[in-house]
Structure formats: structure tokens, C-alpha cells
Amino acid sequence: MKRLLRRRQALILGCLSLIGIAVLWQAVVSLGLVNPFFVSSPVAVAAEFAAQMKSGEMEHNLAATLHAFVLSLGLATAVGI
């Protein structure tokens, strides 16, 4: 068991770090230390993600984002050359 934990230490610490950040983020928003208008909570983000996946909007939004990224990268590359 010790050997398995030692081999997976980086993965475990990375996951615990992400969970800790999400808990802290949620706590800061829930306690009202940050205006939810500017910083939404992880729970709200997850709920919106689920709603968009269910409705099919996520595919459209992802395609639009990737399209803008490719165009911007192409333009930046052309200007840089």
C-alpha cells in the first residue's frame, strides 16, 4: 500500500490541490467575500455546464470558441511572420 501511495503521490497531491481550490473558491463566493456577479461559484459553473450539455448548446459554443481560436492564432501567426 505504501508503495502504491508513493508511486501515485503526484497524482494524489494534484487532485487534492484542485479539490482544495474548488472548496476555497466556493467558500469565498458563498460567504459573500466576492460579488457573485463577477466570480460565479463552482456549483453554478457545473450546473450551467450540465444544462448546456443537456440542451446541446455546449457543442455550438465549443465550436464557436475553437473557430475564434483558430482564426486568432492564424492572424497572430501571419502578423508575426
QUIMO-V490083 format. One record per run of one state. SS is the DSSP state (~ for helix, > for strand, _ for the rest). FROM is the first residue (numbers start at 1). TO is the last residue. Records with the same first field share a line. If there is no record, write none. Layout:
SS->FROM-TO, FROM-TO
This chain:
_->1-1, 8-8, 31-41, 56-56, 81-81
~->2-7, 9-30, 42-55, 57-80
